Amino acid sequence: MISGTATNPKLTEQGFRNVFRVVNRDSEQARFAGDYLAEHWGDAKIAILHDGTVYGQDLAEATRSRLNGRGVREARFDQIAPGQPEYTEIVSALEAAGIEVLVYGGYTAEAALIARHSHDRDYDLQLLGGDNLNGEYFLQVAGPGAKGVRFVSMADARNHEAAAPVVAKFRAEGYEPEGFTLYGYAVVQVWAQAVEKAGTFDAAAVVEALRHNEFDTVLGRLGFDAKGDVTGVESFIWYVWTNSGYLPAGE
């Protein structure tokens, strides 16, 4: 198994020799989020919400732990019910409580609706999310509420020099390779090169090739550590949504 999207730290902590990933771990994502909050909004009234999923709750709890470790306490930590058609009550409660910054651990639809509702109420809420906010779907649902929303994600692979020819081919076919597209592409590249190095499709031999080699991909040259976590790939960075797409947030 080689994953291009699985970021939960537990995946590679179980000792499986045949499990790998080309993305970094949520523990690193949470470190980024907690540090960013402490440095930019340490004096603000912060709420942390999650959707109760393994991904969302783990990310929210790890972010809170990092934030608290930096000496900042959140005003609210709570769970919402995912899959609802609207979240106006949640947004209203946040506004009534004077929340200035919301960190959301969960998936795209709920975050986008919260952003949309906040904008519709003229509520100046700074929303921060995780890597699931890196697709066009977020902009489609949030509408003008997307502007200013920040999220931490893997580096946009479209900007890698090694990805340029592949990106051009995708675009020639009318497809924009956003989000995790190129990470999935890298998974196939890694597997194909491991098979070539092993000289066989035998799973055990391919696993050994994965563990003892580096691979040239659209993400650059990468390898794996003893746990199967990726090495050589740029870590998480911050992005901010504009009216037409997202850009690196900088400072």
Short mmCIF file of the C-alpha atoms (twelve columns), coordinates in Angstrom:
data_MODEL
# 
_entry.id   MODEL 
# 
loop_
_atom_site.group_PDB 
_atom_site.id 
_atom_site.type_symbol 
_atom_site.label_atom_id 
_atom_site.label_alt_id 
_atom_site.label_comp_id 
_atom_site.label_asym_id 
_atom_site.label_seq_id 
_atom_site.Cartn_x 
_atom_site.Cartn_y 
_atom_site.Cartn_z 
_atom_site.pdbx_PDB_model_num 
ATOM 1   C CA . MET A 1   0.000   0.000   0.000   1 
ATOM 2   C CA . ILE A 2   1.271   3.436   -0.985  1 
ATOM 3   C CA . SER A 3   -1.028  6.330   -0.061  1 
ATOM 4   C CA . GLY A 4   -1.142  9.784   -1.583  1 
ATOM 5   C CA . THR A 5   -3.647  11.195  0.914   1 
ATOM 6   C CA . ALA A 6   -3.426  9.369   4.272   1 
ATOM 7   C CA . THR A 7   -1.943  11.747  6.853   1 
ATOM 8   C CA . ASN A 8   -2.995  10.122  10.147  1 
ATOM 9   C CA . PRO A 9   0.152   9.323   12.176  1 
ATOM 10  C CA . LYS A 10  -1.306  5.992   13.334  1 
ATOM 11  C CA . LEU A 11  -1.065  4.578   9.820   1 
ATOM 12  C CA . THR A 12  2.696   4.127   9.966   1 
ATOM 13  C CA . GLU A 13  2.983   3.512   13.709  1 
ATOM 14  C CA . GLN A 14  1.645   -0.047  13.466  1 
ATOM 15  C CA . GLY A 15  4.797   -1.713  12.204  1 
ATOM 16  C CA . PHE A 16  3.541   -2.835  8.788   1 
ATOM 17  C CA . ARG A 17  6.479   -3.255  6.403   1 
ATOM 18  C CA . ASN A 18  4.258   -2.958  3.331   1 
ATOM 19  C CA . VAL A 19  2.630   0.434   4.125   1 
ATOM 20  C CA . PHE A 20  4.002   3.709   2.744   1 
ATOM 21  C CA . ARG A 21  2.824   7.261   2.079   1 
ATOM 22  C CA . VAL A 22  4.063   10.169  -0.047  1 
ATOM 23  C CA . VAL A 23  2.406   12.823  2.165   1 
ATOM 24  C CA . ASN A 24  3.465   14.090  5.579   1 
ATOM 25  C CA . ARG A 25  1.731   13.290  8.873   1 
ATOM 26  C CA . ASP A 26  -1.087  15.147  10.644  1 
ATOM 27  C CA . SER A 27  1.185   15.597  13.655  1 
ATOM 28  C CA . GLU A 28  3.287   17.900  11.483  1 
ATOM 29  C CA . GLN A 29  0.130   19.597  10.175  1 
ATOM 30  C CA . ALA A 30  -1.061  20.203  13.744  1 
ATOM 31  C CA . ARG A 31  2.340   21.588  14.749  1 
ATOM 32  C CA . PHE A 32  2.114   24.080  11.909  1 
ATOM 33  C CA . ALA A 33  -1.436  25.059  12.888  1 
ATOM 34  C CA . GLY A 34  -0.726  25.420  16.597  1 
ATOM 35  C CA . ASP A 35  2.400   27.498  16.054  1 
ATOM 36  C CA . TYR A 36  0.676   29.704  13.480  1 
ATOM 37  C CA . LEU A 37  -2.231  30.370  15.823  1 
ATOM 38  C CA . ALA A 38  0.030   31.207  18.745  1 
ATOM 39  C CA . GLU A 39  2.186   33.543  16.678  1 
ATOM 40  C CA . HIS A 40  -0.591  35.355  14.780  1 
ATOM 41  C CA . TRP A 41  -3.670  35.164  17.018  1 
ATOM 42  C CA . GLY A 42  -2.310  34.413  20.477  1 
ATOM 43  C CA . ASP A 43  -4.382  37.230  21.986  1 
ATOM 44  C CA . ALA A 44  -7.571  36.440  20.025  1 
ATOM 45  C CA . LYS A 45  -10.602 34.496  21.170  1 
ATOM 46  C CA . ILE A 46  -10.127 31.096  19.497  1 
ATOM 47  C CA . ALA A 47  -12.576 28.244  19.003  1 
ATOM 48  C CA . ILE A 48  -11.642 24.754  17.801  1 
ATOM 49  C CA . LEU A 49  -14.359 22.578  16.278  1 
ATOM 50  C CA . HIS A 50  -14.193 19.135  14.687  1 
ATOM 51  C CA . ASP A 51  -16.566 16.710  12.980  1 
ATOM 52  C CA . GLY A 52  -15.884 13.643  15.123  1 
ATOM 53  C CA . THR A 53  -14.105 11.733  12.346  1 
ATOM 54  C CA . VAL A 54  -10.720 10.136  12.887  1 
ATOM 55  C CA . TYR A 55  -9.143  12.746  10.618  1 
ATOM 56  C CA . GLY A 56  -10.996 15.771  11.967  1 
ATOM 57  C CA . GLN A 57  -10.914 15.010  15.666  1 
ATOM 58  C CA . ASP A 58  -7.278  13.913  15.712  1 
ATOM 59  C CA . LEU A 59  -6.242  17.064  13.849  1 
ATOM 60  C CA . ALA A 60  -8.269  19.295  16.185  1 
ATOM 61  C CA . GLU A 61  -6.962  17.639  19.347  1 
ATOM 62  C CA . ALA A 62  -3.341  17.718  18.175  1 
ATOM 63  C CA . THR A 63  -3.676  21.379  17.196  1 
ATOM 64  C CA . ARG A 64  -5.143  22.214  20.599  1 
ATOM 65  C CA . SER A 65  -2.315  20.361  22.324  1 
ATOM 66  C CA . ARG A 66  0.301   22.298  20.365  1 
ATOM 67  C CA . LEU A 67  -1.511  25.604  20.954  1 
ATOM 68  C CA . ASN A 68  -1.802  24.957  24.679  1 
ATOM 69  C CA . GLY A 69  1.853   24.000  24.744  1 
ATOM 70  C CA . ARG A 70  2.600   27.469  23.402  1 
ATOM 71  C CA . GLY A 71  0.732   28.983  26.359  1 
ATOM 72  C CA . VAL A 72  -2.521  29.815  24.533  1 
ATOM 73  C CA . ARG A 73  -5.905  28.451  25.655  1 
ATOM 74  C CA . GLU A 74  -8.877  28.163  23.346  1 
ATOM 75  C CA . ALA A 75  -12.229 29.673  24.346  1 
ATOM 76  C CA . ARG A 76  -14.194 26.699  23.026  1 
ATOM 77  C CA . PHE A 77  -13.488 23.136  21.933  1 
ATOM 78  C CA . ASP A 78  -16.455 21.206  20.590  1 
ATOM 79  C CA . GLN A 79  -17.802 18.724  18.037  1 
ATOM 80  C CA . ILE A 80  -20.362 19.379  15.318  1 
ATOM 81  C CA . ALA A 81  -22.539 16.902  13.442  1 
ATOM 82  C CA . PRO A 82  -21.224 16.468  9.886   1 
ATOM 83  C CA . GLY A 83  -23.482 16.224  6.860   1 
ATOM 84  C CA . GLN A 84  -25.995 18.897  7.858   1 
ATOM 85  C CA . PRO A 85  -27.521 21.186  5.200   1 
ATOM 86  C CA . GLU A 86  -26.552 24.332  7.115   1 
ATOM 87  C CA . TYR A 87  -24.673 25.487  10.232  1 
ATOM 88  C CA . THR A 88  -26.262 28.847  10.972  1 
ATOM 89  C CA . GLU A 89  -26.834 27.977  14.645  1 
ATOM 90  C CA . ILE A 90  -23.158 27.122  15.103  1 
ATOM 91  C CA . VAL A 91  -22.072 30.346  13.405  1 
ATOM 92  C CA . SER A 92  -24.572 32.386  15.440  1 
ATOM 93  C CA . ALA A 93  -23.266 30.858  18.684  1 
ATOM 94  C CA . LEU A 94  -19.675 31.599  17.730  1 
ATOM 95  C CA . GLU A 95  -20.545 35.210  16.965  1 
ATOM 96  C CA . ALA A 96  -22.476 35.613  20.214  1 
ATOM 97  C CA . ALA A 97  -19.469 34.279  22.127  1 
ATOM 98  C CA . GLY A 98  -17.174 36.796  20.476  1 
ATOM 99  C CA . ILE A 99  -15.061 34.161  18.715  1 
ATOM 100 C CA . GLU A 100 -12.562 35.817  16.379  1 
ATOM 101 C CA . VAL A 101 -10.728 32.764  15.040  1 
ATOM 102 C CA . LEU A 102 -12.151 29.322  14.268  1 
ATOM 103 C CA . VAL A 103 -9.961  26.291  13.682  1 
ATOM 104 C CA . TYR A 104 -11.935 23.513  11.999  1 
ATOM 105 C CA . GLY A 105 -10.849 19.894  11.925  1 
ATOM 106 C CA . GLY A 106 -12.917 18.106  9.330   1 
ATOM 107 C CA . TYR A 107 -13.942 17.920  5.716   1 
ATOM 108 C CA . THR A 108 -14.687 20.415  2.980   1 
ATOM 109 C CA . ALA A 109 -18.481 20.713  2.905   1 
ATOM 110 C CA . GLU A 110 -18.930 21.691  6.556   1 
ATOM 111 C CA . ALA A 111 -16.035 24.159  6.537   1 
ATOM 112 C CA . ALA A 112 -17.352 25.767  3.345   1 
ATOM 113 C CA . LEU A 113 -20.855 26.172  4.786   1 
ATOM 114 C CA . ILE A 114 -19.464 27.770  7.945   1 
ATOM 115 C CA . ALA A 115 -17.464 30.197  5.810   1 
ATOM 116 C CA . ARG A 116 -20.518 30.968  3.699   1 
ATOM 117 C CA . HIS A 117 -22.816 31.542  6.676   1 
ATOM 118 C CA . SER A 118 -20.258 33.812  8.349   1 
ATOM 119 C CA . HIS A 119 -19.967 35.937  5.219   1 
ATOM 120 C CA . ASP A 120 -23.742 36.138  4.839   1 
ATOM 121 C CA . ARG A 121 -23.997 37.485  8.421   1 
ATOM 122 C CA . ASP A 122 -21.170 40.004  7.903   1 
ATOM 123 C CA . TYR A 123 -19.418 38.188  10.721  1 
ATOM 124 C CA . ASP A 124 -15.676 38.773  10.414  1 
ATOM 125 C CA . LEU A 125 -14.602 35.276  11.462  1 
ATOM 126 C CA . GLN A 126 -11.103 34.114  10.549  1 
ATOM 127 C CA . LEU A 127 -11.471 30.466  9.551   1 
ATOM 128 C CA . LEU A 128 -8.493  28.111  9.483   1 
ATOM 129 C CA . GLY A 129 -8.673  24.524  8.275   1 
ATOM 130 C CA . GLY A 130 -6.651  21.527  7.188   1 
ATOM 131 C CA . ASP A 131 -5.600  20.063  3.875   1 
ATOM 132 C CA . ASN A 132 -9.132  19.122  2.808   1 
ATOM 133 C CA . LEU A 133 -9.804  22.763  1.914   1 
ATOM 134 C CA . ASN A 134 -7.382  22.676  -1.025  1 
ATOM 135 C CA . GLY A 135 -9.913  21.924  -3.783  1 
ATOM 136 C CA . GLU A 136 -12.229 23.867  -6.061  1 
ATOM 137 C CA . TYR A 137 -15.236 22.380  -4.246  1 
ATOM 138 C CA . PHE A 138 -14.522 24.562  -1.214  1 
ATOM 139 C CA . LEU A 139 -14.708 27.703  -3.344  1 
ATOM 140 C CA . GLN A 140 -17.878 26.514  -5.065  1 
ATOM 141 C CA . VAL A 141 -19.726 25.978  -1.766  1 
ATOM 142 C CA . ALA A 142 -18.286 28.854  0.277   1 
ATOM 143 C CA . GLY A 143 -18.708 31.393  -2.529  1 
ATOM 144 C CA . PRO A 144 -17.482 34.859  -1.501  1 
ATOM 145 C CA . GLY A 145 -17.077 33.511  2.028   1 
ATOM 146 C CA . ALA A 146 -13.960 31.652  0.879   1 
ATOM 147 C CA . LYS A 147 -11.914 34.840  0.609   1 
ATOM 148 C CA . GLY A 148 -9.411  35.066  3.441   1 
ATOM 149 C CA . VAL A 149 -9.903  31.496  4.677   1 
ATOM 150 C CA . ARG A 150 -6.543  29.914  5.458   1 
ATOM 151 C CA . PHE A 151 -5.588  26.260  5.423   1 
ATOM 152 C CA . VAL A 152 -2.467  24.238  6.016   1 
ATOM 153 C CA . SER A 153 -1.669  21.695  3.336   1 
ATOM 154 C CA . MET A 154 1.070   19.874  1.551   1 
ATOM 155 C CA . ALA A 155 2.980   22.075  -0.874  1 
ATOM 156 C CA . ASP A 156 1.083   22.593  -4.135  1 
ATOM 157 C CA . ALA A 157 2.741   19.986  -6.344  1 
ATOM 158 C CA . ARG A 158 1.864   21.945  -9.492  1 
ATOM 159 C CA . ASN A 159 4.712   24.305  -8.618  1 
ATOM 160 C CA . HIS A 160 7.400   21.610  -8.627  1 
ATOM 161 C CA . GLU A 161 9.742   21.816  -11.601 1 
ATOM 162 C CA . ALA A 162 9.581   18.035  -11.975 1 
ATOM 163 C CA . ALA A 163 5.788   18.221  -12.338 1 
ATOM 164 C CA . ALA A 164 5.716   20.742  -15.204 1 
ATOM 165 C CA . PRO A 165 5.426   18.248  -18.111 1 
ATOM 166 C CA . VAL A 166 2.702   16.250  -16.357 1 
ATOM 167 C CA . VAL A 167 0.769   19.380  -15.382 1 
ATOM 168 C CA . ALA A 168 0.886   20.516  -19.010 1 
ATOM 169 C CA . LYS A 169 -0.548  17.175  -20.163 1 
ATOM 170 C CA . PHE A 170 -3.381  17.342  -17.617 1 
ATOM 171 C CA . ARG A 171 -4.276  20.876  -18.669 1 
ATOM 172 C CA . ALA A 172 -4.171  19.934  -22.339 1 
ATOM 173 C CA . GLU A 173 -6.908  17.427  -21.529 1 
ATOM 174 C CA . GLY A 174 -8.966  20.121  -19.784 1 
ATOM 175 C CA . TYR A 175 -8.238  18.958  -16.243 1 
ATOM 176 C CA . GLU A 176 -6.606  21.096  -13.549 1 
ATOM 177 C CA . PRO A 177 -4.447  18.808  -11.330 1 
ATOM 178 C CA . GLU A 178 -5.260  20.541  -8.035  1 
ATOM 179 C CA . GLY A 179 -5.311  19.172  -4.515  1 
ATOM 180 C CA . PHE A 180 -4.025  15.617  -4.167  1 
ATOM 181 C CA . THR A 181 -3.997  14.808  -7.893  1 
ATOM 182 C CA . LEU A 182 -0.228  14.894  -8.337  1 
ATOM 183 C CA . TYR A 183 0.350   13.102  -5.042  1 
ATOM 184 C CA . GLY A 184 -1.706  10.249  -6.458  1 
ATOM 185 C CA . TYR A 185 0.321   10.448  -9.654  1 
ATOM 186 C CA . ALA A 186 3.520   10.205  -7.589  1 
ATOM 187 C CA . VAL A 187 2.193   7.048   -5.921  1 
ATOM 188 C CA . VAL A 188 1.967   5.321   -9.296  1 
ATOM 189 C CA . GLN A 189 5.416   6.581   -10.295 1 
ATOM 190 C CA . VAL A 190 6.948   5.236   -7.076  1 
ATOM 191 C CA . TRP A 191 5.284   1.841   -7.461  1 
ATOM 192 C CA . ALA A 192 6.314   1.509   -11.120 1 
ATOM 193 C CA . GLN A 193 9.945   2.353   -10.353 1 
ATOM 194 C CA . ALA A 194 9.984   -0.044  -7.395  1 
ATOM 195 C CA . VAL A 195 8.748   -2.853  -9.649  1 
ATOM 196 C CA . GLU A 196 11.471  -2.026  -12.174 1 
ATOM 197 C CA . LYS A 197 14.142  -2.052  -9.458  1 
ATOM 198 C CA . ALA A 198 12.822  -5.320  -8.020  1 
ATOM 199 C CA . GLY A 199 12.589  -6.889  -11.473 1 
ATOM 200 C CA . THR A 200 9.353   -8.585  -10.473 1 
ATOM 201 C CA . PHE A 201 5.756   -7.953  -9.409  1 
ATOM 202 C CA . ASP A 202 6.281   -10.105 -6.308  1 
ATOM 203 C CA . ALA A 203 4.946   -8.027  -3.384  1 
ATOM 204 C CA . ALA A 204 7.722   -8.865  -0.922  1 
ATOM 205 C CA . ALA A 205 10.417  -7.909  -3.428  1 
ATOM 206 C CA . VAL A 206 8.660   -4.653  -4.323  1 
ATOM 207 C CA . VAL A 207 8.370   -3.776  -0.618  1 
ATOM 208 C CA . GLU A 208 12.119  -4.220  -0.208  1 
ATOM 209 C CA . ALA A 209 12.740  -2.022  -3.248  1 
ATOM 210 C CA . LEU A 210 10.499  0.667   -1.749  1 
ATOM 211 C CA . ARG A 211 12.374  0.530   1.543   1 
ATOM 212 C CA . HIS A 212 15.892  0.741   0.120   1 
ATOM 213 C CA . ASN A 213 15.685  3.162   -2.805  1 
ATOM 214 C CA . GLU A 214 14.778  6.704   -3.790  1 
ATOM 215 C CA . PHE A 215 12.391  7.577   -6.619  1 
ATOM 216 C CA . ASP A 216 12.066  10.414  -9.113  1 
ATOM 217 C CA . THR A 217 8.513   11.763  -9.094  1 
ATOM 218 C CA . VAL A 218 6.422   14.849  -9.812  1 
ATOM 219 C CA . LEU A 219 7.073   15.764  -6.164  1 
ATOM 220 C CA . GLY A 220 10.813  15.546  -6.638  1 
ATOM 221 C CA . ARG A 221 13.146  12.798  -5.483  1 
ATOM 222 C CA . LEU A 222 11.714  10.983  -2.468  1 
ATOM 223 C CA . GLY A 223 12.203  7.926   -0.306  1 
ATOM 224 C CA . PHE A 224 10.785  6.367   2.853   1 
ATOM 225 C CA . ASP A 225 12.010  5.990   6.427   1 
ATOM 226 C CA . ALA A 226 11.840  2.825   8.516   1 
ATOM 227 C CA . LYS A 227 8.149   3.418   9.299   1 
ATOM 228 C CA . GLY A 228 7.162   4.028   5.679   1 
ATOM 229 C CA . ASP A 229 6.821   7.803   6.089   1 
ATOM 230 C CA . VAL A 230 8.018   9.891   3.190   1 
ATOM 231 C CA . THR A 231 11.402  11.615  3.137   1 
ATOM 232 C CA . GLY A 232 12.563  14.325  0.763   1 
ATOM 233 C CA . VAL A 233 9.123   15.931  0.279   1 
ATOM 234 C CA . GLU A 234 8.469   19.513  1.344   1 
ATOM 235 C CA . SER A 235 6.426   19.732  4.526   1 
ATOM 236 C CA . PHE A 236 3.122   21.542  5.088   1 
ATOM 237 C CA . ILE A 237 2.728   25.242  4.280   1 
ATOM 238 C CA . TRP A 238 -0.082  27.790  4.672   1 
ATOM 239 C CA . TYR A 239 -2.398  28.918  1.887   1 
ATOM 240 C CA . VAL A 240 -5.086  31.587  1.733   1 
ATOM 241 C CA . TRP A 241 -8.164  31.598  -0.490  1 
ATOM 242 C CA . THR A 242 -8.859  34.519  -2.801  1 
ATOM 243 C CA . ASN A 243 -11.958 35.053  -4.965  1 
ATOM 244 C CA . SER A 244 -10.431 32.954  -7.740  1 
ATOM 245 C CA . GLY A 245 -8.201  30.390  -6.072  1 
ATOM 246 C CA . TYR A 246 -5.621  29.986  -3.326  1 
ATOM 247 C CA . LEU A 247 -2.105  31.316  -2.903  1 
ATOM 248 C CA . PRO A 248 0.714   30.761  -0.385  1 
ATOM 249 C CA . ALA A 249 -0.243  32.794  2.683   1 
ATOM 250 C CA . GLY A 250 3.233   33.981  3.577   1 
ATOM 251 C CA . GLU A 251 3.237   35.842  6.874   1 
# 
